[in-house]
Amino acid sequence: MLPVFLDHVLHPLLSDDQFVTEVYHFDADGKERGVVFSEMVMRENGRDIATLTNQEVIDYHRKFYDANNITVLLVGSFSDSFESVLQQLPADLVTSGGCDSRKPVECPEPVGDRWSEYIRFPSASADTGSFKFGWRGPMPDDAVAITALEILLRYLTEGYFESLLIQELQRLYDSKFDGNAGALSQAAKEYRQSFAMGLEDSPLQKLETTLIRDVTASHWSSSSEFRVGTYARVFDVIDELIQKPVDFWLDLLKRFIDTRVYYVAAVPDTELGKKLEQERRDIEQRNAQSISDKDRHTRRIERAVEASKLSIPDELKRSIHIPDAQKISSLPHVHEVVELATPIGPAAVVQLIELETAFPALSLSIPLQNLPDSLFAYDGDISDTARRVSCTEFDRQLAATTVSKWAYIVPNTDIFYVYLKSTHENVDVASNLLVRALLFADFTAERTLTVAQKLLSNIANQKLLSDCMLNEITWHFSAQDPTNRSRWGVIKSLDSGDTRIVDQLNELQSYIANGMGGFWTFTFSSGQREKKMRSIDKLAQDWQDCFGRPFDEQLADLPGIDYYALEVLISVLQRSGGPLYNAIRSKGLGYTPSFWQDMVPGMLLFVVDRASDASKAILEMRALVSGVGEHWDKYITEFEIAMAKSEMVCRATDSECSPHLQTFYCYVSNILGFASASQYTVWKNAHISAVKDADLRRVYDLYLKRFVTPGHPLLTVVLTPSGTEISAELGKFEVKMLDEL
């Protein structure tokens, strides 16, 4: 793989045809297209791409993408040594063109008054902007200073200092961290645990991130002594910082107080969007007027699209190894379900997951299918409010005994989920705190209003994210009674001072504590079964000190082979360089066109992110779906089916590649009704392997074909600037402003 990857990076084709499809062009109507252009046009200076030439891209690549400037990182387990891999690389592959951009980085202080910036951005509402501020930090090769700053910032911005204002820095300095000389030492210990947990949960990504810091620092460092591997000893650095006296941290904090603050304010402008839209139309008009022969212009673009399509020779197809879908690997683990003689609160079932982990975890899942309609709008509020269950001291205990914790409603389900991860020494204390949080949360008006403000802010931010809003709007229109699940009105009433929600939250808390059908999940290290069972007994005793309730198990049904057949079919269509890519992305109509199944509402969805022309993207999708039915053998071959299954095998392997992911996989397997994760894996793999061409034809007729079946009810949601025309071929649309929803 390494020679192929290096050849791709160092010697790409960068053809004129690729520039047309991937970077920028405009069609016969003057409308601007291009994958990169579609992605960047809404960013600052995104329009500069329209003036870029392919030769400028080639010159830039030649200057910086040189063998002299490369550091190769191999992370993971390999059968060959690093040296032998390098020796096998062809000499012409890594021959330098003589360029070397490595030089010490220079960061002079900005001159004059350039320490603040106000940037206007287009928005339909002038209510919400954003504000960011920062200080000049240490050089990238100062691993100790950077790590110390991360610990200090973690202390200042997490837990009970979450709402810290910049004015508080001086007070913290004067009070020497509120008189707590060991505060930052404890923060460093918590940072160490958090870093270790990240390394366990995502080892490859964490190592890559850590080593990339080394590469960046060594590339630009003014010191000849800095070497790749410095940040890899981050645990040694943290251990040194744990021993630092309070004066060390006070000096670090003083930097913030005495150093100039740089800030950027993003200010919403309700008129700017109209101005930019008019500019876009003017550009389209000028582009269209510049075309002397529209047919010739269109043929040139079509040739570029065709030339950029991926073509794999049959001989190469035969040489590609296809992994067996029934041999998906997973971490060694033991997974069993135990029915308790005496329920622990709303659950009489416990999942026990035994695997190699340094951080045991505990969670409680409670179904809310029978939650009264009068309380449904409040379920998200309790999951946020419950994190602030008591006084500052309680929060400190949680921070000291857990390395991760959260409570939320599992997306697209009616399951309340509360979770914590701790260390072996603290897991019993942490589970006791979890019980106290669930049963004795104090939903005061003041605390609840604070949470409401946070949720309002989250909603305002989500309105700026197209994928979030598409999901919410789709659910809004597809729900049988969307009013019962709308939290906006509840939060708005809170914001206006209505405190009746406190009574509703207390009622909801009682429902959860007295609920039925839930289950506990325990994850422990291998070989600690006795300790695991003692922890369960301890948890039962903690809960019994309050109360316990009966249990009525509820499990969802798992879809059959059609689910996996449809997954294979849409994987064939939307692979990189595949039919959906060629129909939409290569023509610059959108960035990430995709089909996906949402099993909770039972919907097959087609989504295009960052679409430059939503109407044309949808029409191209429909044309593709029709074309698949008319020319099946052109699109669906045994090789394509095998490659799609191979991709599914890789995704499935990724879903079980760390203790955290393995725990979640076990959790899902029980939700779906299996006694263990291994049983679910066998069942799933058998279905993937069993999918044949006939199954794909069946699910095409049953599901995918519905996108082009006349009269079939379809829900189409287009998020677009106001005034944008939607093609009449898509039918009649109801136009609404986002705030109306």
N, C-alpha and C positions, 0 to 999 in steps of 0.2 A: 504493500500500500504506500509506503513512504516514497519510493521513486515516482509513483503516479501522482501523488499529492504535490511533491516538489516540482515536478514538471508542469503541473497545473498552475502553481503559484509563480514560478520563475519564467515559464515560456508559454503563456496563454496566447491564443490566436489573435484576439483583439481585432477581429475583422470588421470591415465597414458594415457588413450585414448585421453583425452582433450589436454594433453601436446603434443601429436603427431600432432594433427590437428592445434591447436592454436599457439603453440610455435615453435617446430622444429622437422623435420625429413628429411631424404633424400630418394628418390624413388629408384626403382630397377636399374636405370641408373646412380645413384650417385648424381643426381641433388637435391640441397637443397630446402626444402619447409618449410612451416609454416607461419601462419598469422603474428605473431610478428616478426619472422625472416625477412619476406619480407618487413615489414615496417622499420625495424631498420638496415638492412644490409648495407645501404649506409651511416649510421651515424658512428661517431667515436666509436670504440669498439663494433660495431654491431656484429662482428664475435664472440664475447664472448658468444653470445646466443647459438652457436653451441656446446659449452662445458657445457652448463647448464643442470642440471638434475631436474626432477620433485620434488624430495625430497628437493632440495635447494629452490625451489619455495614455497613448503609447510612450510619449516622452516622459511623462510622470512615472510610469511603471519602470521604464529603463533606469531612471535616476535612483529610485528607492528600492525596488524589488530585485536586489542584486544578492548574489551568494555571500558577499562580504558583510551584508547587513542582517544575515539570518542567524537566529539561534534556534536549533531544533530541540524540542522537548518531547521525550517519550515517557508517557505516564501510564503505568499499569504493569501487567505481567506479560513477559515476552519470552518466547523460546530461544531467541537469538540474543547475543550480547549487543550492546549499543555499538561497539567498535566493529563487529562483523557486519552489522547493518550498513554502517557508513562505508566500509570497504567494498560493499557490493554495489554502491551507487555508480552509475556510469560517469566517467570523468567529464564528458561534455555537459552533463546535467547540472553540475555545480561549478562550472567554470565562471569566474567572475568577469564582468565587463569592465572592471576597474573602478567602479563606483564605491564610495564608502561614506555614508551619511552619519557615522558615529562621531559625535563630538560632545564635549561637556555642555550641558544645557545652561543657558544664561537667562536669568529671571530678574531683570532690572525693575526697580520700583516704577509704577506709572507716573508720568509727569503731569503737572498741573492738577486739575480737579477731577481727573478721570477715576473716581472711586465709586461712582454710583451711576446707574443707568435706568431709565424708565422706558419700557418698550410696550407699545400698544399692539394688541392683537384683536382680530375680528371676533365679535361675539354678539349673539342675539340679545344677551342680557348684560347689563352693566353692573350686576350685583357682586360677581365673584372674580377676583384676580388672584395673583400669587406673589409671594415675596420671599426672596432668598438672600441670605447674607453669609459672609465667610471671611476668613483671615488667611494671610499668606502662611503656608505651612513649611515644614522642614524639607530639605532636599530628599529625593527618593532613595538615596543610598544610606540615609540615617534610619536604620530599622528600629532602633530603640526609641527614638523620638516619635516616629510614626505610630508604633504600637502603643506607646504611652498616651498619645493623643486619642487614639481610638478608644482606649479604656476610659479616659476622662470624658469624652463625648458620649460614650455609652452611659456613664454615670449621670451626666447632665440631662439626657434626653429620654431615658427609659424609666419605667416603674413610677415611683411616686414623684419624680421630677418631670413627668411627661409634659406638664403645662408651663415649664420654666420659661420666663421671659429673660431677655438679655440683661435687663436691669438687675436681675438677681445675682449675676456673676460677682459683682462687688460685694454684695451681702455675704455670699458664700466664702469669698476670700477673707473678709473681715472676721467672720465667725469661725474660720478654719473648718469649713465643711460642717457647720452646725455643731461644732465641738466634738465631732466624731473623728478622732485621729486615725482610726482604722477603716474609714469609709472607702477610700480608694484601694486599699489593700484587698478589701472584700470585693470591690468592683473588679479588680484584676483577677481574682479567683473565679468570679462568675464569667468573666470574659474568657478565661482559659477553658472552662467547662463548655461554654458556647462554641468556641473554636473547635474543641475536640468533638463535640456533637456534630458540627457541620462536616468534619472530616470523616466521621463514621457514616453519616447519612448520605453524603455525596463525595466519596473519596477522590474520584478522578477530577471532578469540577473544582473541589477545594484545593487539591494539589496544583492543578493548572493555574488557578487564580494566584496562589502563593508564589509559584515559580515565575509567572509572568511579571510579577513585581520585581523579581530579581533581574529578569531580562531587561526590563525597562530601566532599572537603576544602573545596571552595568553598562547599558548602551549609552547612557547620557551622563554617567558619573564623572566628576572631575578627579576622582581618586583612582589610582591604578591598583589599589589594594582590594577594591570591592569585587567579589566573585559571586557567580550564580550559586545559590545554596545558602546565602545569608539569611533570607527570610524563611528558609526551610527549618531553621533552628528557632522558630518563633516561640516554642514552648520554653526554651532556655531563657529567651528574652523576657517572657511573661513572668517566669519564676524570679528573675532578678527584680522586676518591677514590683512584685508582691512584697518584697523586702524593703522597698524604698520608704523613707520616712515621710511624714505629712508635708514637710517643707519642700520636698521635691515636687509634689503635686501642686502646692501653692504657687511655686515658681512657674509651673506650667500654666496654671490658671491665669497668672498675672500677664502672660503673653496675650491672652484674649482681651484683658482689660486695657492694656497699654498700647496694643497694636491697632492701627487703623482698620476699620471695618469696611469691607467692600460689599455692596448690595445691588441687587437687580430687582426691580418691581415690574411685573407684567400687568398692564392695565387694560381691562376690557374696553373695546370701542365699538359701539353699535353701528356706527356709520362706515367703519373701515371695510367691513365685509362687502357692503354695496359698492364701495369704490374699487376694491380688488376684483369683484365680479365684472364690473364694467371694463376694467383694464383687460381682463381675460377675454371678454367678447371683442374688444378692439383688436387684440392680438390675433384672435382667430380670423377676424375679417381681413387683416393685413396678410396673414398667412395664405388665406384662400385667394386673395387678389394676386399673390406672387406666383401662383401656379398657372403656367401657360397651357399645359395639357394635363387635365385631371386623370384621364385614362392611363396615360403613361406614368404619372405620379403614383397611381394606385397599383399598377403592375410592379413598379419598383419596390414598393413596400411588401407586396405579396411575395416577390422573389426573396426578399430579405427574411421574411418569416419562414418561408420554406427552407432556405439555406441554413437557418439556425436550428431546425428540428434535429433531435437526436436520432441517429440511425445506427443500430447495432448489427453488424454483419452476422449471418447465421452461424458461421464458423466460431465467432467469439461467443455467441449465445451458448453453443454446445460446450464450450470450455468453462463456463461460469459454474461454480459450485453452488448448489441450492441446498440450504440447510433443511433438515427434516423437521417439519412442524410439530412432530410428536416428541421432540427431544429438547424442549426448552429447559434451560438450566435455571436453577434458583439456589439461593443460599441454603445451606444445611439448617434445618429447623425441625422442631416438633410442635405440632399444632393439634390441640384437642379441645373439645367443648365439654364442660362439666356442669351438670344440673345440681344446684345447691339444695340441700334439704330444707334450709331456712333462707328465704329470699333476703338479699341485701338491698333494702329500699325497693325501687321499682323493678328490680332484676333478680331472677332466680337462675340465670344462666351466666357462666363465666367462660370466656375464651382464654385459654392458656397457651402462650406462644413462647417457646424456648429456643433461643438462638444466641450467637456470639454478639453480645452488646455490653457496653460499659454504662448504658443508661436505661434502666428499667422504666417502663411506661405504664400508665394506668388511664383508662378512659371509660366513660359511661355513655351509652347511646339509648335514647328514649324516643319511641315513636310518638308523633303528635297527630296521628290520623283522626283521633276522636276529640281533638281540642275544640272547645266551643268556638263558634264563629266570632263571638264577641271578643275573644282573646287572640285570634289568629294574627291580627295586625301588630301584636305586641311581642311575638316570639323573637324577632331580631333584637328588640330592645333589651330583653332580659339577658340575652347572650352577651351583650356589650356591658350592661349595667352590672352584671354579676362579677365582673373582673374587679370592681371597686366595692368589694363586699363589706369592708369595715374600715378601720382606721389605718393610719400610716404604718403603724407597727405591724399590722397584719400583712400589708403589702411587702414590708421588709422581710417578713418570715417567708412569704412566697418566693421572693427573689433569692433568698439565701438557700432554699431547699429544693428549688426546681431549676431546670435548665431550659425548659420550654413549657408553655401553657397557653391554652386558648379555649374558648367556648363559642360555638356558633351553630346555626342551622345548616346541616349539610346541603350544599347547593342542589337545587332541583329535587329535593326530597322533603319529607315531613319528619325528619329525625333531628332531635336536639342532641348535640354532641359536645361533651366537655372532656378535656384531655390535659394530661400533664406528663412531663418526662423529668426524671430526677436521677440521683446517683444511688448506688446500692446502700450507702450509709443513711440517706435521707428519705428513702421512698416511703417508709411508714409514716414519718412526720408529714410528708407532702400529701399522702392520701388522707390523713386526718384533716389537713387544711382544706382539701377538696370537699370533704363532707361538710365541714363548717361553712364553706362558701355556698354550697348548694342549699343548705337548710337554714342558714342564719343570715343570708344576704339582707342588708338594710337598704331598702329602696326609698330613701328620703327624696323629697322634692328637689332639693338642691343638687344632689348627685345625679338624679335622673335627668334634670334639665341640662347638666353638663354633657351627659352622654347624648342627649337629643341634639345639642349643638354640633357634636362631633359627627353624628349620623347625617345631619343636614349638610355638613361640609363634605362628607363622603359622597353624598348624592350629587352635590354640585360638581365634584371632580369627575364622577362617573358620566355626567352629561357631556364632558369633553372627550370621552373615550367611545369611539363608534362601536367597538365590539360589545362593550358592556350595555350600551343603550339598545343595540339591536336585539340582544338577548332579553332585556327587560321588556321592550315593546312587544316582541314576539309572544312572550309569556302573557303580557297584559291582554292582547287580543285573542289569544287561544284559550285562556282560562274560562271555565264555565261561568264563574261569577268573580271577575277580577276585583270587584270592590271589596270583597272580604279579605283580600290579601294585600291591599294597598296600605303601606305604612306611612306614605307621605302626609296624609291628613292627620294621622296621630302625632307625627313629629311636629308638624306645623302648629297644632293646638298646644303642644308642649312649649314651643318657642314663644307662643303668645301668652304663656303664664298659666295655662290650664293644668292643674296638678292632679286631676282625677286619675291619671294614668298610674299613680302610685298604688292605688287600690287594685287596679287591674294587674299590675306586676306582681303584687303579693298573692293574688288569686292564681296567676299563672305559675308562680313559684310553688304554690301548694299542689297544683295539678302535676307538675314535674316530680315533686317529691313523693306524691301518692300515685304516680302513674303505673302503668302495666306494660309488659311487652319489651322492656329494655334488657340490655345485657352489659356486663362489665367485660373489659379486655385487659389482661395483664401480660406484659412482655418482660421476660426475665432472662438472665444469662444461663447458658447451658450448665447443667449439673447443679442447679440451685432449686430443685423442685420443693424440697422441704421448707426452705425459706419462703418460697413462693406461696405455699399453702398457709404458712404462718401469717404472711401478709394478708391473705384473703380472710383468715379468721380475725385478724386485727381490724380489717376494714369492716367486717360484719359486726364486730363489737362496737366500733365507733358509731356505726349507723344505728345499731340497736339501742344505743344510749339515747337516740332520738325516737325513731319509730321505723317499722318495716311494713311492707304491704304485699298482697298476693301478686302472682305473676300470670300473665296470659300471653304466651309467645305468638308473635306475628312475623312472618317472613314473606318476602316478595317472591314471585315466580320468576324463573330465568327464561329468557327467550330461547327459541330453538335454533336449528341450523340456518334458518333464513337470515338471522342476525349476522352470522359469520360469512354467509354467502354474499350478503350485501356489503359487508366490510371488504371482502376480497374484490368485489366489482368496483367499488368506488376507489379502492387503492390502485387498481389497474388504471383507472381513468385520470387520477390526479397525482400520479408520481411525477417527480421532477423531470421536465422534458417530455411529459406524456401528453395525451390528447387535450385535457383541460388546460394544461399549461400553454400549449400551442394555440388553443382557441382564444385565450383571454390574456394571459400574462405576456406572451411574446408579442402580442399586438398592442401592448401598453394600456390595456383597458382596466387592469387591476393588479394588485400586488400578490395576494395569496388566495386565489379561488379554491374552494374546497366544498366537498359534500361531507356531512357527518350526521350520525344518528344520535338523537336525544331520546333515550328509552323511557324516561319518566312520563313525558306527555305523549310519547309514541309518535314522534315526528322525524321525518327525513328532511334535512335542511341543506340549502345551498347558500354559501356565504362568500362575498367578495370584499376583502378589506382594502381600504384606500383606492377605491375605484375612481378612475378618471372619467369614465362614462358608464354609469350603472346600467342604463337602458341597454346599451350595446353588449355589455358583459352578460346580462340575463338572456338576451336574444342569442348570443353565441353559445351559451350553455344549452339552451333549448335546441339549437341546431345540432350541437354535439350529441345530445341525448337521442334525437331523432336519427342522426347518422349512425349511431351505435346499433340501433335496431335494424336499419336498412343494410348496413355493411358489417355485420357482427364479426366475421372472420378477420376483417382488417384491424379491428381494435382488440379483440379478445382471442389470444392465442395461448397455447399451453405454456409457452415461455413466460408470457405476461402473468398468467395465473400463478406460476411457480415463484416469480419474483415478488408478487404481491404477498403471497404466503410467507416468503422469506422476510419481507419487511415487517409483517405481523409478528413473526418469531422474534425479530430484533426488539420490537417495541415491548413484547411480553417479557423478554429477558431483562430489559431496562426496568420494568415494573417490579422486579424482585432482586435488584442488585445491591441493596443496602438494608441494614436492619430496620430502618424506618419504613422503607417501601415494602419490605417483606411483612411487617406488622400490618400495614394498611391493606395489603393483598389478602392476608388472613382475615382481616375485618370484613372486606368485601365478600369473600367466599362464604362467610357465615350469613351475611345479609342476604345473599342469594340462595341460601338454604342448604349449603354443603356442610358436611361435618368437619371438613378440614380443607386447607389450601391445596394440598396435594390432590385431593379428590376433585376439586374444581379444575386444577390444571390438567389432569387426565381427561376430564370431560371436555374441556375447552379444546385441548390439542386434538382430540379425536374428531371434533367437529370441524376444526380448521383443515385437517388432513382429508376429511371426507368430502369437502366442497369440490364439486366437479363443474364442467362447463354447463351441464343441464341445470344445475342449481343457479348458476349466474343468469341463465336465460329466464328462469322462473322468477327470480327476484327483480330482474329488469322489468318484466311484464307487470309484476305485482306492485312495485314501488317506484323505481326510477322513472318509468315511463309516464307516471302520473304528472310529471312536470310538463309534459306536452300533450296530455289527454284532454281534448276539448270538453269543457263543462265540469272537469274535476275541480273541487274546491281547493284553491291555493291561497295562502297568505303571503303577500309580498310586501316587505318593509324596505323602504329606501330612505336612508338618512342623507340629506343633501342640503346645500345652502338654499335659502328661500329664493324663489324665482327661477330655479333650475327647471328646464322643460323635461318631462318624462315622455318617452316615445309612446305614440298612440297604439303601437302594436302590443304594448303590455296591458292595454285595457285602461279603464277609468280608475283613477286613484283618488282617495280621500286625503286632502292636504290638511295637516295639523301642525301647529307649532309645538315644539318639544314641551314647553311649560304647560300646555293644555293637557298633557298626559300625566 
